[in-house]
């Protein structure tokens, strides 16, 4: 009788874990994790807040300011998570005015940078939820 109770207890614990949900499976940007509309909002925000330093083609004319496209994107973004790039942008940009935009605007800017670098858009928008963003790896753009 005790053995049956132990088995029943494990079954209840297992069912409770499933009911509460598990960590979302890791995915990459190649599956289209942001929408075109979100990237368009990000482009407007980028042009209002970032273009002066990073350039309209995401290529700075100042050696001290990194490009956000081409090789700089390839080596600085691919393989990182969306959370890493979002947090870095939010916590360091613009210089001397960090955190001056809403979290959603920072994330929209990140999606614009991804879209500019040929990362495919999807049907849904990303929200500034770090636990979800940590699960999304930035994949190499499609050529």
Beta strands, then each sheet from edge to edge (+ up, - down):
strand 1: 27-28
strand 2: 136-137
sheet 1: 1+ 2+
end
